[in-house]
């Protein structure tokens, strides 16, 4: 019973967060802080533009979401499937079945994406949120 309640709480929190992001664009919402990496360094981290991308996706604007953060747009379906398996089926894939090599690949992907989106020439300038 405790497991069901905790899963319902997680689903409710995700729904509330999605509603909060859907309701008002992150760049217009003072409750959402700006990226500290960008503020301190002037460089876009791998996550820069993710909230704006999710906001655009929630409004059905896939093209704008892609311009904000293509990595987020590509990873969200995977995250959604893994979360659904975890919450609905209780398979615990995240904690038991993911090999360490996959985590290293994911970390390398974030680092490489963070580097190339800050390169000052085309086509890499298209990866920065705009």
C-alpha positions in Angstrom: 0.0 0.0 0.0 2.9 2.4 0.9 4.4 1.8 -2.6 1.2 2.7 -4.3 0.8 5.9 -2.3 4.4 6.9 -3.0 3.9 6.2 -6.8 0.8 8.3 -6.8 2.6 11.1 -5.1 5.4 11.0 -7.7 2.8 11.1 -10.5 1.0 14.0 -8.9 4.3 15.9 -8.5 5.2 15.3 -12.1 1.8 16.4 -13.2 2.0 19.6 -11.0 5.4 20.4 -12.4 4.2 19.9 -16.0 1.2 22.1 -15.3 3.5 24.8 -13.8 5.8 24.7 -16.8 2.8 24.6 -19.3 1.1 27.5 -17.7 3.7 30.1 -18.2 6.9 30.2 -20.3 10.0 29.7 -18.2 11.7 32.8 -19.5 8.6 34.9 -18.3 8.3 33.2 -15.0 10.4 34.8 -12.2 9.9 31.7 -9.9 12.2 29.7 -12.2 15.9 30.6 -11.8 18.2 31.1 -14.8 20.9 28.6 -15.5 23.7 29.1 -12.9 26.3 27.7 -15.4 25.3 30.2 -18.0 25.2 33.1 -15.5 28.6 32.3 -14.1 30.5 31.3 -17.3 28.5 32.6 -20.3 28.5 29.1 -21.7 25.4 26.9 -22.3 25.4 23.7 -20.3 23.8 20.5 -21.7 20.6 21.4 -19.9 20.3 25.0 -21.0 16.9 25.5 -22.7 15.4 22.3 -21.3 12.6 23.9 -19.5 11.8 26.0 -22.5 11.9 22.9 -24.6 9.5 21.1 -22.3 7.2 24.1 -22.3 7.2 24.1 -26.1 6.5 20.4 -26.2 3.6 20.7 -23.8 2.1 23.3 -26.2 2.8 21.0 -29.2 5.5 23.2 -30.7 8.1 20.6 -31.6 10.2 22.9 -33.8 10.7 25.5 -31.1 11.4 22.7 -28.6 14.2 21.4 -30.9 15.7 24.9 -31.2 15.8 25.2 -27.4 17.5 21.8 -26.6 17.6 19.0 -29.1 19.1 16.6 -26.6 16.2 17.0 -24.2 13.7 16.5 -27.1 15.5 13.2 -28.0 15.9 11.9 -24.4 12.4 12.7 -23.1 10.7 9.7 -24.8 13.3 7.4 -23.2 12.9 9.0 -19.8 9.1 8.8 -20.1 9.3 5.0 -21.0 11.7 4.3 -18.2 9.6 6.3 -15.7 6.4 4.6 -16.8 8.0 1.1 -16.4 9.3 2.1 -12.9 6.0 3.6 -11.7 3.4 1.4 -13.3 5.1 -2.0 -13.7 7.6 -1.8 -10.9 10.4 -3.3 -12.9 13.1 -1.2 -11.3 15.0 -1.0 -14.5 16.7 2.2 -13.4 18.3 0.6 -10.4 18.9 -3.0 -11.5 19.2 -3.4 -15.2 21.2 -0.4 -16.5 24.8 -1.3 -17.1 27.5 1.1 -16.0 28.7 1.4 -19.6 25.3 3.0 -20.5 25.7 5.6 -17.7 29.2 6.4 -18.9 27.9 6.8 -22.5 25.1 9.1 -21.2 27.6 11.2 -19.2 29.9 11.4 -22.3 27.0 12.5 -24.4 26.1 15.3 -22.0 29.7 16.5 -21.9 30.2 16.4 -25.6 26.9 18.1 -26.3 27.8 20.8 -23.7 31.1 21.4 -25.6 29.8 21.4 -29.2 26.8 23.6 -28.5 29.2 26.4 -27.4 31.4 26.2 -30.5 31.2 29.6 -32.2 30.7 28.4 -35.8 28.0 26.8 -38.0 26.4 24.2 -37.6 27.2 24.1 -33.9 25.7 27.5 -33.2 22.3 26.0 -34.1 22.6 23.8 -30.9 22.6 26.8 -28.5 19.1 27.7 -27.2 17.6 30.6 -29.2 
